[in-house]
Amino acid sequence: MRILKTALLPLPLLALANFAWAAGAAKDSAAPSLDPNRIINESYGFLKNREPEMTATEYALYDKVVSLIAARPEYAMKLLETMMGDKTPASPAFEFVLGNAHYATGKHELAITHYRRAVEKYPDFLRAWTNLGITCYAAGRHAEAVPCFNKALSLGDRAASTYGLLGYCLAKADNPLAAEMAYLQAFALDPDNPDWIQALAQLLVGTKQYARAEALVRQLIRLKPAESHNWMLHATILIAQERRIDAIAVLETATRLGALSNAGQLALGDLYAEQGFHAEAVTTYRATMENAPDAGAQRLLRFAQSLIATRKLSEAQRVLDTAPAAASRDTKVLYWETKAALSFANKDHSGARQALESVLELETLNGRALLGLGELHASGGNPTKARLLYEQASQLPAFAYQANLELASLALDAKDPRKSAAHLRTALSLQRSPALQDYLARVSALVPSDEN
């Protein structure tokens, strides 16, 4: 009888989207941390010979009220409303001041109205365009902010913040190429600003420019080594390049520095489990899950699989029992795969078969379940059923190598070295191995000379 060797089915590779901390498309990147209020408040003074001036009456009002706007904006607005007359239209300069005042009170729509009046009356009013763009940005009207920032830049605004906010709004408006150009300008003007480095790195991740993104995130980590998000972004970039071992090294470094959040620790546990470092996965999951009660069903199941691999079967059963009953199809598949692995480890072949059949009910072409069931049938004296299952698995690229090895073993058991050699050659074409080449030579030597 064949000896069952499938104590634990291999975990599927984690997709980038499976990490809650993965960097998504640029439109989902974090907003810059700069304070729009500071930019607005610094714009009360006027640029002589470049911007419109207020009338004498307006200036008298302005002189009385402007000092109150920053400290007591609501009171200042009431004074303005009381002192202003309705007969004379406000000058562009005073529309600008009113826009600033309304912005200070959080009335963004009124601020936008006054800024628009200012630029309609004086189209080259640079800072009115800038403040209009900032207010649209603050109000979440990113597409409207883009032409405002562009106009301000065309009039001579060269502030890194203007380029950066333009980049953010362009990214939100699904224009990643233009956003990249704007972020590059912001980065060139202010190369040590983490906002522009992070935004540009996330944008490059969204457009799959991983090498460039990695260089930026390394600089980001040098500037802010204590921020967990930066380390996790670096790991995300490495995973996107299929450099999972490097991602583990990055997260381990962050752990040693005390810079990794609970979410990062759980992600590190996921990577350990996926790569077969089960002892490390168990240690990491145990240490972290106490502080992360909402770790999720899939993560609990990965923890259980690592416990099975390290022969902590009772604890694995307890973890398995805590997995939520209501779950997605993918989670149910992982649950039954884990149940099968635990049954294999406990030598409960009937339970393993039932679990794997449950997997196939949910996912007909699940390669891990096909291989596991094939092994059970082969060891149980049903090579015909095992062969059918292995042949199904051999049609799946990720499982074709292992399936052909199993088919070769079945053929050899059936004293058919010719067919065994054919399966070995197929396996060898998928994955070169000197040991397999030697095995093929020995099996080929068993083929009768008239068949060679």
C-alpha positions in Angstrom: 0.0 0.0 0.0 1.2 3.5 -0.8 2.1 5.7 2.1 0.1 8.9 2.3 2.3 11.9 2.2 -0.1 14.8 1.8 -0.1 15.9 5.4 -0.6 19.5 4.4 -1.7 20.8 1.1 0.5 23.7 -0.2 -1.0 27.1 0.3 -1.8 29.1 -2.9 0.4 32.2 -3.5 -1.1 35.3 -2.0 -2.4 37.8 -4.5 -1.3 41.4 -4.0 -4.9 42.3 -3.4 -5.2 39.9 -0.5 -3.1 42.3 1.7 -5.2 45.0 3.2 -2.2 47.2 3.2 -1.4 46.7 -0.5 -0.9 49.9 -2.5 -3.9 50.2 -4.8 -4.4 52.4 -7.8 -3.2 56.0 -7.6 -6.8 57.2 -7.1 -6.9 55.5 -3.8 -3.7 57.0 -2.4 -3.7 59.0 0.8 -4.3 62.7 0.5 -1.2 64.9 1.1 -0.7 65.9 4.8 -0.2 69.6 4.0 -2.6 72.0 5.5 -4.7 73.9 3.0 -5.8 76.3 5.7 -2.2 77.5 6.0 -1.9 78.2 2.3 -5.2 80.1 2.3 -4.3 82.1 5.4 -1.0 83.1 4.1 -2.6 84.6 1.0 -4.3 87.7 2.5 -1.4 90.0 1.5 -1.5 91.3 -2.1 1.3 91.2 -4.6 1.9 94.8 -5.7 1.7 95.5 -9.5 0.7 91.8 -10.1 -2.7 91.5 -8.5 -5.8 93.7 -8.4 -6.2 96.2 -5.6 -9.2 97.0 -3.4 -11.1 100.2 -3.5 -10.4 102.7 -0.6 -13.8 101.7 1.0 -13.0 98.0 0.7 -9.5 98.5 2.1 -11.0 100.3 5.1 -13.2 97.3 5.8 -10.3 94.9 5.1 -8.1 96.8 7.5 -10.6 96.5 10.3 -11.6 92.9 9.7 -8.7 90.9 8.3 -6.9 90.5 11.7 -10.1 88.9 13.0 -10.5 86.4 10.2 -7.9 83.9 11.3 -8.8 84.2 15.0 -12.6 84.7 14.9 -13.8 83.9 11.4 -17.5 83.7 12.1 -17.5 87.1 13.9 -15.4 88.6 11.1 -17.9 87.5 8.5 -20.8 89.0 10.4 -18.9 92.3 10.5 -18.3 92.2 6.8 -21.9 91.4 6.0 -23.0 94.3 8.2 -20.5 96.8 6.8 -20.7 95.9 3.2 -23.2 97.7 1.0 -25.2 95.9 -1.8 -25.1 98.8 -4.3 -21.4 98.6 -5.4 -20.1 95.3 -6.7 -17.0 94.0 -4.9 -13.7 94.4 -6.6 -11.7 91.2 -7.6 -9.4 91.8 -4.7 -12.3 92.0 -2.2 -14.0 88.9 -3.8 -10.7 87.1 -3.0 -10.7 88.3 0.6 -14.3 87.1 1.0 -13.4 83.8 -0.5 -10.6 83.4 2.1 -13.0 84.4 4.9 -15.6 81.9 3.8 -13.0 79.2 3.5 -11.9 80.0 7.1 -15.4 79.3 8.3 -15.6 76.0 6.4 -18.1 77.3 3.9 -16.3 75.9 0.8 -19.2 76.5 -1.6 -19.4 80.2 -0.8 -15.6 80.4 -1.0 -15.6 78.9 -4.4 -18.3 81.3 -5.5 -16.2 84.3 -4.5 -13.0 83.0 -5.9 -14.8 82.4 -9.3 -16.0 85.9 -9.2 -12.5 87.2 -8.6 -11.0 85.3 -11.6 -13.9 86.2 -13.8 -13.3 89.9 -13.1 -9.5 89.5 -13.2 -8.5 86.4 -15.2 -4.8 86.7 -14.4 -5.4 86.7 -10.6 -2.8 84.1 -9.8 -3.5 83.4 -6.1 -7.3 83.4 -6.6 -6.8 80.6 -9.1 -4.5 78.8 -6.6 -7.0 79.2 -3.7 -9.9 78.2 -6.0 -8.0 75.0 -6.8 -7.2 74.3 -3.1 -10.9 74.9 -2.1 -12.1 72.5 -4.8 -9.5 70.0 -3.6 -10.7 70.4 0.0 -14.3 70.0 -1.1 -13.5 66.7 -2.9 -14.1 68.3 -6.4 -10.9 67.1 -7.8 -11.7 67.3 -11.5 -12.7 71.0 -11.0 -9.5 71.7 -9.2 -7.3 70.6 -12.1 -7.8 73.5 -14.5 -7.5 75.9 -11.5 -4.1 74.6 -10.6 -3.0 74.5 -14.3 -4.0 78.2 -14.7 -2.1 79.2 -11.6 1.0 77.4 -12.8 0.6 79.1 -16.2 0.5 82.4 -14.5 3.8 81.7 -12.6 2.9 79.7 -9.5 5.9 77.4 -8.9 5.1 76.1 -5.4 5.8 72.4 -4.8 2.4 72.2 -3.0 0.6 73.4 -6.2 2.3 70.8 -8.3 1.6 68.2 -5.7 -2.0 69.0 -5.2 -2.4 69.0 -9.0 -0.9 65.6 -9.1 -3.2 64.3 -6.5 -6.3 65.7 -8.3 -5.1 64.3 -11.6 -4.7 60.9 -10.1 -8.2 61.1 -8.6 -9.5 62.1 -12.0 -7.9 58.9 -13.5 -5.1 60.7 -15.4 -2.0 58.8 -14.0 0.4 60.0 -16.7 -0.3 63.7 -16.1 -0.3 63.0 -12.4 3.1 61.5 -12.6 4.5 64.6 -14.4 3.0 66.9 -11.7 4.3 64.8 -8.8 7.8 64.7 -10.4 7.8 68.6 -10.5 6.7 68.7 -6.8 9.4 66.1 -6.0 12.1 68.1 -7.9 11.1 71.3 -6.0 10.8 69.6 -2.6 12.8 66.3 -2.7 12.6 65.5 1.0 8.8 66.0 1.3 7.4 62.5 2.2 4.0 63.5 0.7 5.3 63.7 -2.8 7.6 60.7 -2.5 4.8 58.5 -1.2 2.2 59.8 -3.7 4.6 59.3 -6.6 5.6 55.8 -5.3 1.9 54.7 -5.0 1.2 56.1 -8.5 4.1 54.1 -9.9 2.8 51.0 -8.2 -0.6 51.6 -9.8 1.1 51.7 -13.2 3.3 48.7 -12.4 6.6 50.7 -12.5 7.9 48.7 -9.6 11.6 49.4 -9.9 11.1 53.2 -9.9 8.6 52.9 -7.0 11.1 50.8 -5.0 13.8 53.5 -5.2 11.4 56.1 -4.0 10.0 54.0 -1.1 13.6 53.3 0.1 14.1 57.0 0.4 10.7 57.3 2.2 11.9 54.8 4.7 15.1 56.7 5.3 13.1 59.9 6.0 10.4 58.2 8.1 11.7 54.9 9.4 9.2 54.7 12.2 6.1 54.7 10.0 4.7 51.2 9.4 3.0 52.1 6.2 6.3 52.9 4.5 7.7 49.4 5.3 4.4 47.8 4.2 4.5 49.7 0.9 8.0 48.5 0.3 6.9 44.9 1.0 3.9 45.4 -1.4 6.2 46.5 -4.2 8.5 43.4 -3.6 5.5 41.0 -3.7 4.3 42.6 -6.9 7.7 41.6 -8.4 7.3 38.0 -7.0 10.2 38.8 -4.5 8.4 37.4 -1.5 11.5 36.4 0.4 12.8 39.9 0.1 9.4 41.2 1.3 9.8 38.9 4.4 13.2 40.4 5.0 11.8 43.9 4.8 9.0 43.2 7.3 11.4 41.4 9.6 13.7 44.5 9.7 10.7 46.7 10.5 9.7 44.3 13.3 13.2 44.5 14.8 13.0 48.3 14.7 9.5 48.2 16.3 8.0 49.9 13.3 5.5 47.3 12.1 1.8 47.6 13.0 -0.4 44.7 13.9 -1.6 44.6 10.3 2.0 44.4 9.2 2.7 41.6 11.6 -0.3 39.6 10.4 0.9 40.1 6.8 4.3 38.8 7.8 2.6 35.8 9.2 0.8 35.3 5.9 4.0 35.4 4.0 5.7 32.9 6.4 2.8 30.5 6.0 2.7 30.9 2.2 6.4 30.2 1.9 6.3 27.2 4.2 8.1 28.9 7.2 5.4 27.4 9.5 7.2 27.7 12.8 7.8 31.4 12.2 4.2 31.8 11.1 2.9 30.2 14.2 5.1 32.5 16.4 4.0 35.6 14.5 0.3 34.8 14.4 0.2 33.9 18.1 1.9 37.1 19.2 -0.3 39.3 17.0 -3.8 37.8 17.0 -4.4 38.6 20.6 -4.3 42.3 19.6 -6.2 41.7 16.3 -9.5 40.0 17.1 -10.8 40.8 13.6 -7.9 39.0 11.8 -10.4 37.4 9.5 -11.4 33.8 8.6 -8.7 33.2 5.9 -6.0 34.3 8.2 -7.2 32.0 11.0 -7.2 29.1 8.5 -3.6 29.9 7.5 -2.7 29.9 11.2 -4.4 26.5 11.5 -2.5 25.2 8.5 0.8 26.3 10.0 -0.1 24.7 13.3 -0.8 21.4 11.4 2.6 21.7 9.7 4.3 22.0 13.1 2.2 19.1 14.5 0.3 21.2 17.0 -2.9 19.4 16.0 -5.0 20.1 19.0 -4.4 23.8 18.8 -5.1 23.7 15.1 -8.5 22.1 15.7 -9.3 24.9 18.2 -8.3 27.6 15.7 -10.3 25.8 13.0 -13.3 25.7 15.2 -13.2 29.5 15.6 -13.4 30.2 11.9 -16.6 32.1 11.1 -19.4 30.0 9.7 -20.6 32.5 7.1 -17.9 33.0 4.6 -17.1 33.6 0.9 -16.6 30.7 -1.5 -12.8 31.2 -1.4 -12.9 31.0 2.4 -15.0 27.9 2.4 -12.6 26.3 0.0 -9.7 27.2 2.3 -11.7 25.9 5.3 -12.2 22.4 3.7 -8.6 22.3 2.5 -7.5 23.0 6.0 -9.9 20.4 7.3 -8.5 17.9 4.9 -4.9 18.7 6.0 -5.9 18.2 9.6 -7.5 14.8 8.8 -4.4 13.7 6.9 -2.3 14.6 9.9 -4.6 12.7 12.2 -4.6 9.7 9.7 -8.3 10.1 9.3 -8.5 9.2 5.6 -12.3 9.1 5.5 -12.4 12.7 6.9 -9.8 13.8 4.5 -11.7 12.3 1.5 -15.0 14.0 2.7 -13.2 17.4 3.1 -11.5 17.2 -0.3 -14.8 16.2 -2.0 -16.4 19.3 -0.4 -13.6 21.4 -1.9 -14.4 20.0 -5.4 -18.1 20.7 -4.9 -17.2 24.3 -4.5 -14.3 24.4 -7.0 -14.3 21.7 -9.6 -10.8 22.3 -10.8 -9.0 22.7 -7.5 -5.6 21.2 -8.1 -4.7 20.7 -4.5 -7.9 18.7 -3.9 -7.5 16.7 -7.1 -4.0 15.7 -6.0 -5.1 14.9 -2.5 -8.0 12.8 -3.5 -5.8 11.0 -6.1 -3.4 10.1 -3.4 -6.2 8.7 -1.2 -7.6 6.6 -4.0 -4.1 5.4 -5.0 -3.3 4.3 -1.5 -6.7 2.8 -1.1 -6.3 0.4 -4.0 -8.2 2.3 -6.6 -5.6 3.3 -9.2 -8.2 3.9 -12.0 -9.9 6.6 -10.0 -6.6 8.0 -8.9 -5.4 8.2 -12.5 -8.5 10.1 -13.6 -8.0 12.7 -10.8 -4.3 13.1 -11.6 -5.1 13.5 -15.3 -7.5 16.3 -14.4 -4.8 18.0 -12.2 -2.2 17.6 -15.0 -4.3 20.0 -17.1 -3.8 22.8 -14.6 -0.4 24.5 -15.2 0.3 25.1 -11.4 -0.2 21.3 -10.7 0.9 19.7 -13.9 4.4 18.8 -12.7 3.3 17.1 -9.5 0.4 15.4 -11.3 2.7 13.9 -14.0 5.1 12.6 -11.3 2.1 10.8 -9.6 0.9 9.5 -13.0 4.4 8.2 -13.6 4.4 6.4 -10.2 1.0 4.8 -11.0 2.2 3.6 -14.4 5.3 2.1 -12.8 3.1 0.4 -10.2 1.1 -1.0 -13.1 4.3 -2.3 -14.7 4.1 0.1 -17.6 7.5 1.7 -17.8 6.9 3.2 -21.2 3.9 5.2 -20.0 5.8 6.1 -16.8 8.7 7.4 -18.8 6.4 9.5 -20.9 4.9 11.2 -17.8 8.4 11.7 -16.4 9.5 13.4 -19.7 6.5 15.7 -19.4 7.4 16.6 -15.8 11.0 17.2 -16.8 9.9 19.6 -19.6 8.0 21.6 -16.9 10.8 21.6 -14.3 14.4 20.5 -14.9 16.0 18.4 -12.3 19.2 16.2 -12.4 17.6 13.8 -10.0 14.5 13.5 -12.1 16.6 13.1 -15.2 18.5 10.2 -13.6 15.2 8.7 -12.5 13.9 8.9 -16.1 17.0 7.2 -17.4 16.5 4.3 -14.9 12.8 4.0 -15.8 13.6 4.1 -19.5 16.0 1.3 -19.1 13.0 -0.9 -18.0 11.3 -0.3 -21.4 11.6 -3.5 -23.6 14.1 -2.9 -26.4 11.5 -3.5 -29.1 9.5 -0.5 -27.7 12.5 1.9 -27.7 
